[in-house]
Amino acid sequence: MAYDLTGTIHVIQEPMTFASGFTKREFVVEVEDGKYPQFINLECLQDKVSLLDDLRVGDRVHAKIDIRGREHNGRYFNSLVCWNVKADGLGKSSEDPAEGGTGKAPLLGEEAPPASMGDDDDIPF
């Protein structure tokens, strides 16, 4: 089942590689849903892990996902597997490129670089 999801990246986890060679990377997209936003955990698998390399927390994205379900020992599990994700260019970035920033928020666990000090370009006229 293929679905589209649009929202803002809230968390990007580091890739996980298991002993079998299987790799996955999870990320959370915040989706507006009326009064209460929803935090949707998605995962990229194998070669799709690299789709997250150029994205940052705060980026607004469009994701294409499949809903996967399986049974194990009488219990049922669901996964939201992302197979395409792209930034839409309207992200809530923590840095303004016009002020010397990169325009991208840091990854989870990274610190944002300090803002440049002493710019004389702030003259109000």
Residue pairs with C-beta under 8 A, 6 or more apart in sequence:
1 66
1 67
2 64
2 65
2 66
3 64
3 65
3 66
3 67
4 62
4 63
4 64
4 65
5 29
5 31
5 40
5 42
5 62
5 63
5 64
5 65
6 31
6 60
6 61
6 62
6 63
6 88
7 29
7 30
7 31
7 32
7 40
7 60
7 61
7 63
8 29
8 30
8 58
8 59
8 60
8 61
8 91
8 92
9 27
9 28
9 29
9 30
9 55
9 56
9 57
9 58
9 59
9 60
9 61
9 91
10 28
10 29
10 30
10 39
10 57
11 27
11 28
11 57
11 108
12 25
12 27
12 52
12 55
12 56
12 57
12 107
12 108
13 25
13 26
13 27
13 108
14 25
14 109
15 23
15 24
15 25
15 49
16 23
16 24
16 25
16 26
17 23
22 45
22 46
23 45
23 46
23 49
24 43
24 44
24 45
24 46
24 49
25 43
25 44
25 49
25 52
26 41
26 42
26 43
26 44
27 41
27 42
27 43
27 44
27 52
27 55
27 82
28 39
28 40
28 41
28 42
29 39
29 40
29 42
29 61
29 63
30 37
30 38
30 39
30 40
31 37
31 38
31 39
31 40
40 80
41 80
42 63
42 65
42 80
42 81
42 82
42 85
43 79
43 80
43 81
43 82
44 51
44 52
44 81
44 82
44 83
44 85
45 81
48 82
48 83
51 82
51 84
51 85
52 85
54 87
55 61
55 85
55 87
56 91
56 93
56 104
56 105
56 106
56 107
57 105
57 106
57 107
57 108
58 91
58 92
58 93
58 94
58 104
58 105
59 87
59 91
59 93
59 104
59 105
60 87
60 88
60 89
60 90
60 91
60 92
61 85
61 86
61 87
61 88
61 91
62 85
62 86
62 88
63 82
63 84
63 85
64 82
64 83
64 84
64 85
65 80
65 81
65 82
65 83
66 80
66 81
66 83
67 78
67 79
67 80
67 81
68 78
68 79
68 80
68 81
69 76
69 77
69 78
69 79
70 76
70 77
70 79
71 77
91 105
92 105
93 101
93 103
93 104
93 105
94 105
94 106
94 112
95 101
95 102
95 103
95 104
95 105
95 112
95 113
95 115
96 103
97 103
99 115
99 116
99 119
100 115
100 116
100 119
101 113
101 115
102 113
105 112
106 112
